[in-house]
Amino acid sequence: MSSAGVVVVGSGFGGGVAALRLSEKGYRVTVVEAGRRFADTDFARSPWQLHRLVWAPRLRMSGIVEVRARRRLLTLTGVGVGGGSLAYAGAHHRPEPEIFRAPGWDPSVDWPAELAPCYDLAERMLGSTTVPRPDCDAGGDGALRQVAGDLRATTTFHPTRVGVYFGPPGVPADDPYFDGRGPGRTGCTGCGCCATGCRVGAKNTLVKNYLHLAEQLGARIRPLTTVTSLHPQPGGGWRLRTVRSGALVRGRVETLDADQVVLAAGAWGTVELLHRCRAAGTLPALSPALGTGTRTNREVLLAISDPGAGVGPGVAISSALRPDDRTLVQLCRLGPGFHPLGAAFVPPVRRFGPHTALLFAMERANSTLTSRYRCGRMTFAPGEGPAEPVSLAAARAVAGRYAERVGGRTHTLWWGPLLRLPFTAHLLGGCPLGGDSRTSVMDVHHRVHGYPGLHIADASAVPTNLGCNPALTITAMAERAFAQWPTA
């Protein structure tokens, strides 16, 4: 048995912020992470190294992405020390201002005003910068810019902002972000492998900023450790039961004691853990709103074969456009040889990665799922609003025009047309925030109703479909939450 002032469950964007900011305030912090640690050279070099890409420990795979399929949903989530930052494309977006007027954002808070400085801080910490080549005239970016003109959306075309170090390509440099306190970096080479694990050392994962600085202040990180239950203690504080992640035979249960607990295991991990604890009777007073307001960010993915010059070098997500006022379509790359999930039904293309463009679309519209816990696993039922999409008309229009421009063909990945299965790489919600415990799981300061000392800081707190990549918003919301903690 060991003890810690604060135990943070998960090491993604919310967990990374918690680890650093609470360490700065003098708390003793332990971060518990289900996945393993990765050095830059540990990431997959090719799709043949599936064990370094996919997290399925019972199959001896200890990669950075976990794939989960349910009747109504297919999800990708990041795993490992650094959480989703290991497998995210590095794209940083601030949502449109009207997002914060959507249902779910508690009206007692002026969210745009309170989050604005937190977005600024998140961008500085994550090294947000605009992709070079602002004219985006070449390769796939140039084709997408032409598509914007075809669709009368020229003014919406833009290079993305990303958390990538664009020093001299392939050249190591001393820490360029934190006055020498951070790790050295290497300039981006444009290999496009951001989402399969950056082996260069250019992408600003959380192990290169928040977690690195937290460990310098004494925070401890325990990888390959899965929290199975939470137990509030009679005299205050918490006891967490843990097991070694992915063991073929259930191993020894260990315990961690904490004065306070921060759940930051993502919109799947946190919600599933809370469901399990309520079903087991350890957290019986959790709000009936648990699991409501789960969202897919209304995402779809399309592939376009490009028999010509291909998409060209660049980061994973380099440019984007808005074909209408609620849809964002981004040009995506995978590294040479890498296939997107479901590419088995895409006709083979020589040198798949460079000669296939991916269009990743997100729609800002209100629709939800409700998660439930049955027979030891989380399932989903329809919630409010329209059904989650397997196709978006605006995205199809962009893909069709793009294919015409490059002389290629569009291909829908198999889970959509065959299984009618919605897909998301950015599961959101499930723990609504607000002042009423009947309709929200936590208050606007991210404190769980009815359980003092239990907090949530991850994608499960995001109360609406953002219609853009959520990493920056998750980070900003966490910065706001932990700025309100007192000094230890």
Backbone torsions as a table, in degrees:
resi	resn	phi	psi	omega
1	MET	NA	136.5	176.1
2	SER	-133.3	165.9	-176.3
3	SER	-130.2	155.5	176.7
4	ALA	-152.3	151.3	178.7
5	GLY	-62.6	-50.4	179.1
6	VAL	-131.7	130.3	171.9
7	VAL	-106.9	126.1	177.5
8	VAL	-105.1	122.2	-177.4
9	VAL	-97.7	101.5	-177.5
10	GLY	112.0	147.0	-175.7
11	SER	-127.0	28.2	175.9
12	GLY	-81.2	-153.4	-172.4
13	PHE	-61.9	-44.8	177.2
14	GLY	-68.5	-42.7	-179.8
15	GLY	-66.3	-36.7	177.6
16	GLY	-63.9	-43.8	177.3
17	VAL	-61.9	-45.1	179.6
18	ALA	-58.1	-45.9	-177.1
19	ALA	-59.7	-46.1	-177.0
20	LEU	-74.2	-50.4	-173.0
21	ARG	-67.1	-36.3	179.1
22	LEU	-74.7	-33.0	173.5
23	SER	-63.9	-40.7	178.1
24	GLU	-62.8	-30.7	-179.4
25	LYS	-85.7	2.6	174.5
26	GLY	96.6	6.6	177.8
27	TYR	-79.8	147.8	170.8
28	ARG	-84.3	117.8	-169.8
29	VAL	-116.7	132.0	170.3
30	THR	-121.3	127.6	178.3
31	VAL	-104.5	125.5	180.0
32	VAL	-107.0	123.7	-176.3
33	GLU	-127.8	131.2	-177.8
34	ALA	-69.7	-32.2	-178.1
35	GLY	-88.2	-174.2	-176.5
36	ARG	-103.1	173.2	173.8
37	ARG	-81.3	147.6	176.4
38	PHE	-128.5	130.7	161.8
39	ALA	-84.3	163.0	-179.1
40	ASP	-55.8	-38.0	-177.1
41	THR	-76.5	-4.5	179.5
42	ASP	-83.1	-15.9	-176.7
43	PHE	-71.7	159.3	-175.7
44	ALA	-62.4	135.7	175.5
45	ARG	-88.3	-22.4	-177.3
46	SER	-155.5	166.3	178.6
47	PRO	-66.3	-14.2	177.5
48	TRP	-71.8	-19.0	177.4
49	GLN	-92.6	58.1	-175.8
50	LEU	-60.5	-30.8	-178.6
51	HIS	-66.0	-19.4	177.0
52	ARG	-94.7	-5.6	-177.5
53	LEU	-107.2	-42.0	-173.7
54	VAL	-103.9	138.5	175.6
55	TRP	-94.3	106.9	174.8
56	ALA	-151.9	72.7	-169.2
57	PRO	-60.4	-28.0	178.0
58	ARG	-69.2	-18.5	174.7
59	LEU	-101.9	15.4	179.7
60	ARG	65.3	31.4	174.7
61	MET	-111.8	125.1	-177.5
62	SER	-129.0	54.9	-178.2
63	GLY	-89.6	-158.8	-169.1
64	ILE	-107.7	-2.0	-178.4
65	VAL	-129.9	128.8	173.5
66	GLU	-105.5	130.1	179.6
67	VAL	-104.5	125.3	178.5
68	ARG	-125.8	133.4	178.7
69	ALA	-122.2	130.3	173.5
70	ARG	-127.6	175.5	-175.6
71	ARG	-58.2	-35.9	-174.6
72	ARG	-113.8	11.3	-171.7
73	LEU	-164.8	141.1	169.2
74	LEU	-120.6	125.3	-176.6
75	THR	-126.3	150.4	168.7
76	LEU	-116.3	130.8	176.7
77	THR	-133.5	148.7	-179.6
78	GLY	-82.0	147.1	-179.7
79	VAL	-137.4	143.1	177.4
80	GLY	123.8	167.7	177.8
81	VAL	-66.6	112.3	-169.7
82	GLY	116.5	-10.7	174.3
83	GLY	54.0	-136.9	-177.0
84	GLY	-63.1	-17.9	-178.9
85	SER	-67.6	-21.4	179.0
86	LEU	-68.5	-35.5	-173.2
87	ALA	-112.5	0.7	179.9
88	TYR	-80.7	159.9	-176.4
89	ALA	-79.4	-2.9	179.3
90	GLY	84.5	7.3	-176.0
91	ALA	-77.5	134.4	-178.5
92	HIS	-120.7	118.1	179.4
93	HIS	-127.9	139.2	165.0
94	ARG	-94.9	128.3	-178.7
95	PRO	-63.3	159.0	174.0
96	GLU	-61.5	145.2	-175.2
97	PRO	-55.9	-33.2	-177.3
98	GLU	-67.9	-16.0	176.4
99	ILE	-54.1	-40.0	-173.4
100	PHE	-77.6	-1.3	172.5
101	ARG	-101.2	0.0	-179.5
102	ALA	-74.4	158.1	175.6
103	PRO	-56.4	141.0	178.9
104	GLY	112.6	-30.1	176.7
105	TRP	-85.5	111.4	-174.8
106	ASP	-55.4	124.4	-174.6
107	PRO	-70.6	-9.1	178.2
108	SER	-73.7	-10.6	-178.3
109	VAL	-113.7	136.0	171.9
110	ASP	-84.5	81.9	-171.8
111	TRP	-59.4	-46.4	179.8
112	PRO	-58.3	-41.3	-178.4
113	ALA	-70.1	-43.0	-176.7
114	GLU	-74.4	-31.1	-178.3
115	LEU	-86.3	-19.7	-176.5
116	ALA	-54.5	-52.5	178.8
117	PRO	-66.9	-25.5	178.3
118	CYS	-72.3	-36.7	172.8
119	TYR	-62.6	-42.7	178.6
120	ASP	-58.2	-46.3	-179.2
121	LEU	-65.3	-42.7	178.9
122	ALA	-60.6	-41.3	178.9
123	GLU	-64.1	-39.6	177.9
124	ARG	-65.7	-44.2	-177.6
125	MET	-66.5	-38.0	-176.2
126	LEU	-91.2	1.8	176.4
127	GLY	66.1	40.7	-176.7
128	SER	-67.9	132.2	178.9
129	THR	-152.2	160.0	179.9
130	THR	-81.7	137.9	178.3
131	VAL	-57.5	132.8	176.4
132	PRO	-60.6	177.6	-173.3
133	ARG	62.0	62.3	-174.4
134	PRO	-60.3	-24.2	179.3
135	ASP	-77.7	-20.5	177.8
136	CYS	46.8	54.4	-175.5
137	ASP	-91.4	-13.7	-170.5
138	ALA	-107.2	157.9	171.4
139	GLY	55.4	-143.9	-178.2
140	GLY	-63.6	-33.9	178.5
141	ASP	-64.1	-41.5	177.5
142	GLY	-63.4	-39.9	177.7
143	ALA	-63.4	-40.5	179.7
144	LEU	-67.4	-35.4	177.6
145	ARG	-65.2	-37.6	176.8
146	GLN	-66.6	-37.4	176.6
147	VAL	-61.9	-39.6	177.4
148	ALA	-58.4	-40.5	176.6
149	GLY	-65.7	-41.8	179.0
150	ASP	-58.8	-36.6	-175.6
151	LEU	-94.7	11.3	-178.8
152	ARG	55.8	41.0	179.4
153	ALA	-125.9	28.5	-175.7
154	THR	-55.7	-40.3	-176.4
155	THR	-69.2	-15.3	-179.4
156	THR	-91.8	-12.7	-179.7
157	PHE	-71.1	136.0	-178.2
158	HIS	-158.7	147.7	168.6
159	PRO	-69.2	145.8	-176.7
160	THR	-80.1	162.8	168.8
161	ARG	-99.6	134.2	-174.0
162	VAL	-138.1	158.8	175.0
163	GLY	-94.5	73.6	-176.3
164	VAL	-136.9	142.2	177.0
165	TYR	-88.6	115.3	-178.4
166	PHE	-103.5	54.0	170.4
167	GLY	-77.4	-173.4	176.0
168	PRO	-52.6	127.0	-173.0
169	PRO	-54.6	126.8	175.6
170	GLY	75.2	3.5	-176.5
171	VAL	-99.8	122.8	178.1
172	PRO	-66.8	148.3	179.0
173	ALA	-144.5	153.9	172.8
174	ASP	-66.1	161.2	-178.6
175	ASP	-45.7	117.6	-179.7
176	PRO	-94.0	3.6	-169.7
177	TYR	-117.6	-34.7	-167.2
178	PHE	-126.1	37.6	176.9
179	ASP	54.0	40.3	175.9
180	GLY	87.7	-6.1	-179.4
181	ARG	-81.3	-17.7	179.7
182	GLY	-92.1	173.8	179.5
183	PRO	-74.8	160.1	173.8
184	GLY	-65.2	158.1	-177.3
185	ARG	-128.3	167.7	176.1
186	THR	-131.5	136.6	-176.8
187	GLY	-62.2	141.4	-179.3
188	CYS	-58.8	135.5	178.7
189	THR	-100.2	0.0	179.9
190	GLY	70.1	28.2	-177.8
191	CYS	-74.9	-18.0	178.4
192	GLY	81.3	9.1	-175.6
193	CYS	-92.8	20.2	-177.7
194	CYS	-53.8	-44.1	-172.7
195	ALA	-85.0	-7.6	176.0
196	THR	-107.3	4.8	179.3
197	GLY	110.5	113.4	-176.8
198	CYS	-78.5	108.5	178.8
199	ARG	-83.4	-12.9	-177.5
200	VAL	-76.6	-36.5	-174.4
201	GLY	96.6	23.3	-178.8
202	ALA	-99.0	-30.6	-177.9
203	LYS	-75.4	137.9	-176.1
204	ASN	-86.5	73.3	174.6
205	THR	-70.8	166.9	-176.9
206	LEU	-66.3	-22.3	177.2
207	VAL	-72.4	-8.4	178.8
208	LYS	-105.9	1.9	177.4
209	ASN	-141.2	-90.3	-173.0
210	TYR	-56.4	-52.0	-175.8
211	LEU	-69.8	-38.2	177.6
212	HIS	-59.8	-47.9	-179.1
213	LEU	-68.7	-34.8	178.3
214	ALA	-64.2	-42.4	179.0
215	GLU	-64.9	-33.5	175.6
216	GLN	-61.4	-29.3	-179.6
217	LEU	-90.2	3.0	175.3
218	GLY	108.8	-3.6	177.4
219	ALA	-62.6	140.2	178.4
220	ARG	-105.5	138.0	177.3
221	ILE	-115.8	126.5	178.7
222	ARG	-111.2	98.4	179.0
223	PRO	-77.3	170.3	177.2
224	LEU	52.1	39.8	179.8
225	THR	-130.1	121.6	-178.2
226	THR	-109.5	128.3	176.4
227	VAL	-83.1	126.7	-178.0
228	THR	-103.4	-24.6	179.9
229	SER	-160.5	156.7	177.7
230	LEU	-119.6	137.2	-177.9
231	HIS	-133.8	108.5	173.6
232	PRO	-66.5	138.0	-176.6
233	GLN	-94.4	146.2	-175.3
234	PRO	-55.9	-37.8	-178.8
235	GLY	-91.1	10.1	-176.0
236	GLY	104.2	156.6	-177.7
237	GLY	87.6	-175.9	-170.5
238	TRP	-138.5	151.2	169.8
239	ARG	-122.9	128.1	179.6
240	LEU	-112.0	133.6	174.7
241	ARG	-98.4	134.7	-176.9
242	THR	-132.8	156.9	172.5
243	VAL	-135.3	163.0	175.7
244	ARG	-69.9	132.5	-174.8
245	SER	-63.6	132.3	169.2
246	GLY	72.6	14.3	180.0
247	ALA	-63.3	136.7	179.9
248	LEU	-65.8	-35.7	175.8
249	VAL	-115.6	131.6	-178.0
250	ARG	-54.7	117.5	-175.7
251	GLY	-86.8	-167.7	-178.4
252	ARG	-65.6	132.2	176.0
253	VAL	-81.3	129.3	176.5
254	GLU	-113.3	160.3	179.6
255	THR	-123.2	149.9	172.8
256	LEU	-125.9	133.6	175.2
257	ASP	-104.1	143.8	-178.1
258	ALA	-148.0	148.7	171.3
259	ASP	-74.2	-38.1	179.3
260	GLN	-141.2	154.4	-178.9
261	VAL	-127.6	135.4	173.4
262	VAL	-114.3	118.5	176.3
263	LEU	-88.7	119.9	-177.2
264	ALA	-142.4	41.5	-175.9
265	ALA	-94.4	12.3	177.8
266	GLY	91.5	169.6	-175.8
267	ALA	-68.6	-16.9	172.6
268	TRP	-92.1	-55.4	-173.0
269	GLY	-61.5	-45.8	-179.4
270	THR	-65.6	-47.6	-177.1
271	VAL	-65.7	-41.7	179.3
272	GLU	-63.6	-41.1	178.1
273	LEU	-62.1	-42.8	178.5
274	LEU	-66.4	-41.7	174.7
275	HIS	-56.6	-46.2	-177.5
276	ARG	-63.1	-42.2	-179.5
277	CYS	-66.2	-38.2	177.7
278	ARG	-67.1	-41.3	179.4
279	ALA	-65.0	-33.4	-179.2
280	ALA	-82.8	-8.9	177.5
281	GLY	88.0	6.3	179.0
282	THR	-83.1	-23.5	175.8
283	LEU	-131.8	66.0	-172.8
284	PRO	-70.6	-20.5	-174.4
285	ALA	-93.0	11.4	177.3
286	LEU	-59.2	148.2	-177.1
287	SER	-58.5	143.6	173.1
288	PRO	-64.4	-10.9	179.2
289	ALA	-78.9	-5.8	180.0
290	LEU	-55.9	128.9	178.7
291	GLY	92.4	-17.2	178.4
292	THR	-76.8	159.8	177.7
293	GLY	69.8	21.4	174.8
294	THR	-71.9	138.5	-173.5
295	ARG	-136.2	151.4	179.7
296	THR	-99.9	-0.6	-171.2
297	ASN	63.5	9.6	176.8
298	ARG	49.1	62.2	-174.1
299	GLU	-104.4	144.6	171.4
300	VAL	-138.5	155.7	-178.2
301	LEU	-130.5	129.6	179.1
302	LEU	-124.8	146.8	178.2
303	ALA	-114.8	140.3	176.9
304	ILE	-128.2	120.4	175.3
305	SER	-73.4	140.6	-179.3
306	ASP	-128.5	95.6	-176.2
307	PRO	-73.4	-6.8	-177.7
308	GLY	-88.4	-127.1	-175.2
309	ALA	-73.8	-15.8	-179.6
310	GLY	86.0	-178.6	-175.4
311	VAL	-75.0	-19.6	178.8
312	GLY	83.4	173.0	-178.8
313	PRO	-72.6	162.6	177.4
314	GLY	153.9	179.6	175.4
315	VAL	-77.2	172.1	-174.0
316	ALA	-60.5	-42.3	177.5
317	ILE	-125.8	111.1	-170.0
318	SER	-113.2	-25.7	-179.8
319	SER	-152.9	164.0	-175.4
320	ALA	-155.4	163.6	173.4
321	LEU	-147.1	167.3	176.2
322	ARG	-120.1	104.4	178.5
323	PRO	-71.2	-21.1	171.0
324	ASP	-147.9	-179.6	-170.2
325	ASP	-76.3	-3.1	179.8
326	ARG	-126.7	4.1	-177.3
327	THR	-120.1	131.7	174.5
328	LEU	-112.6	128.4	178.2
329	VAL	-120.7	124.9	-175.8
330	GLN	-116.2	142.4	172.8
331	LEU	-82.8	127.4	-177.2
332	CYS	-123.4	150.9	174.6
333	ARG	-125.1	151.7	163.1
334	LEU	-116.7	157.7	-179.9
335	GLY	-64.4	167.0	-178.4
336	PRO	-54.0	126.5	176.7
337	GLY	89.2	-16.5	-177.6
338	PHE	-78.2	139.9	177.0
339	HIS	-109.7	145.7	171.2
340	PRO	-70.3	155.9	175.9
341	LEU	-54.9	126.5	179.6
342	GLY	94.5	6.3	-176.5
343	ALA	-73.8	-1.4	177.9
344	ALA	-60.5	-22.6	-179.5
345	PHE	-101.1	7.6	173.9
346	VAL	-94.5	129.3	-179.6
347	PRO	-54.1	139.9	-176.6
348	PRO	-62.4	139.9	178.8
349	VAL	-128.0	132.9	179.3
350	ARG	-58.4	134.0	-177.0
351	ARG	50.9	67.2	-170.3
352	PHE	-48.3	-51.9	-173.9
353	GLY	-55.4	-59.8	-177.3
354	PRO	-65.8	-23.0	-174.9
355	HIS	-107.9	19.6	173.4
356	THR	-134.1	124.2	173.8
357	ALA	-94.2	140.3	173.1
358	LEU	-110.6	133.6	173.5
359	LEU	-109.9	119.1	-176.6
360	PHE	-108.1	114.7	-175.0
361	ALA	-112.9	145.2	176.3
362	MET	-135.3	140.1	-176.4
363	GLU	-118.6	131.6	177.7
364	ARG	-88.8	86.9	178.3
365	ALA	-144.9	154.8	-174.1
366	ASN	-91.5	110.2	172.1
367	SER	-150.3	150.8	-175.1
368	THR	-140.7	161.4	167.0
369	LEU	-119.7	162.2	173.2
370	THR	-121.4	123.3	179.4
371	SER	-87.8	146.9	177.2
372	ARG	-134.2	163.7	-179.0
373	TYR	-120.0	113.4	-177.1
374	ARG	-137.8	133.5	175.9
375	CYS	53.3	39.4	175.2
376	GLY	78.8	14.3	179.1
377	ARG	-146.9	157.0	-178.3
378	MET	-89.4	133.7	177.1
379	THR	-125.3	173.0	-174.9
380	PHE	-132.9	142.6	174.9
381	ALA	-124.9	156.0	177.9
382	PRO	-60.1	143.4	176.4
383	GLY	-109.3	-129.1	-179.4
384	GLU	-95.2	155.3	174.1
385	GLY	85.1	-171.9	-178.1
386	PRO	-68.9	167.5	178.2
387	ALA	-65.9	153.2	175.7
388	GLU	-65.3	140.9	-171.2
389	PRO	-81.5	145.9	164.8
390	VAL	-106.8	-6.6	177.4
391	SER	-156.6	148.7	176.1
392	LEU	-127.2	128.1	-176.7
393	ALA	-58.8	-41.9	-178.6
394	ALA	-63.7	-38.5	178.9
395	ALA	-68.3	-40.0	178.0
396	ARG	-62.1	-37.4	179.7
397	ALA	-64.8	-42.5	178.0
398	VAL	-64.5	-44.7	-179.1
399	ALA	-62.2	-41.0	179.0
400	GLY	-62.2	-45.2	178.2
401	ARG	-65.0	-38.9	180.0
402	TYR	-63.2	-44.9	179.4
403	ALA	-60.1	-40.0	177.4
404	GLU	-61.9	-40.6	-177.3
405	ARG	-65.6	-36.2	-175.1
406	VAL	-102.1	-2.0	-178.9
407	GLY	71.5	31.5	-178.2
408	GLY	-113.6	-161.5	-179.7
409	ARG	-132.8	149.9	175.4
410	THR	-91.8	147.1	-179.4
411	HIS	-138.2	125.4	175.1
412	THR	-89.1	132.8	-178.3
413	LEU	-70.1	149.4	-159.9
414	TRP	-61.8	-29.3	-173.7
415	TRP	-67.7	-21.6	178.9
416	GLY	-73.4	-64.2	-175.2
417	PRO	-70.6	-31.5	-176.2
418	LEU	-84.8	-46.3	-175.2
419	LEU	-101.9	-8.7	-174.1
420	ARG	51.1	47.0	-172.4
421	LEU	-108.6	114.7	175.8
422	PRO	-60.8	150.8	-176.6
423	PHE	-125.9	144.3	170.6
424	THR	-149.9	139.7	168.8
425	ALA	-100.8	1.1	-176.5
426	HIS	-139.2	68.9	176.5
427	LEU	-64.7	134.6	-176.3
428	LEU	-128.6	159.5	169.5
429	GLY	76.4	-169.1	-176.8
430	GLY	106.7	-18.0	176.0
431	CYS	-130.0	76.0	-176.9
432	PRO	-56.5	147.3	176.9
433	LEU	-111.1	145.9	-178.7
434	GLY	165.6	179.9	-175.4
435	GLY	-88.1	-15.0	-176.0
436	ASP	-102.0	117.7	-177.4
437	SER	-68.5	-13.9	177.2
438	ARG	-77.2	-26.3	-176.1
439	THR	-119.2	2.2	-180.0
440	SER	-144.4	149.1	-179.4
441	VAL	-85.8	-31.4	-177.3
442	MET	-140.2	163.0	178.5
443	ASP	-83.9	-179.2	-175.0
444	VAL	-72.2	-5.4	174.2
445	HIS	-100.7	12.2	176.0
446	HIS	70.9	24.5	176.4
447	ARG	-97.2	127.3	-176.1
448	VAL	-69.4	128.9	180.0
449	HIS	-59.2	133.0	173.3
450	GLY	83.8	-5.3	-177.4
451	TYR	-135.0	85.4	179.7
452	PRO	-56.7	136.6	179.0
453	GLY	89.3	2.5	177.2
454	LEU	-112.8	125.7	-173.2
455	HIS	-130.7	159.7	178.0
456	ILE	-131.2	132.6	179.0
457	ALA	-148.6	84.2	177.2
458	ASP	-166.2	-166.6	-176.2
459	ALA	-63.3	-20.7	179.2
460	SER	-66.4	-16.4	178.8
461	ALA	-86.5	-12.5	-178.4
462	VAL	-74.0	119.3	-166.9
463	PRO	-94.1	9.8	-178.9
464	THR	-158.0	161.6	171.4
465	ASN	-67.6	121.4	-177.0
466	LEU	-81.4	-25.5	-176.2
467	GLY	71.3	18.7	176.6
468	CYS	-159.1	170.7	-179.7
469	ASN	-62.0	131.8	-168.4
470	PRO	-92.4	-2.9	-171.8
471	ALA	-55.5	-44.7	-176.9
472	LEU	-66.8	-37.2	179.3
473	THR	-68.9	-42.4	177.1
474	ILE	-59.2	-42.9	180.0
475	THR	-64.6	-45.0	-178.8
476	ALA	-65.1	-41.6	178.3
477	MET	-63.3	-38.2	177.8
478	ALA	-68.1	-40.0	177.2
479	GLU	-59.7	-42.7	178.3
480	ARG	-62.5	-43.2	-176.9
481	ALA	-64.9	-45.9	-173.6
482	PHE	-82.8	-15.7	172.7
483	ALA	-65.5	-21.7	-177.5
484	GLN	-88.8	-6.6	178.0
485	TRP	-71.4	143.3	175.5
486	PRO	-75.3	162.9	172.6
487	THR	-67.7	140.7	-178.7
488	ALA	-65.6	NA	NA
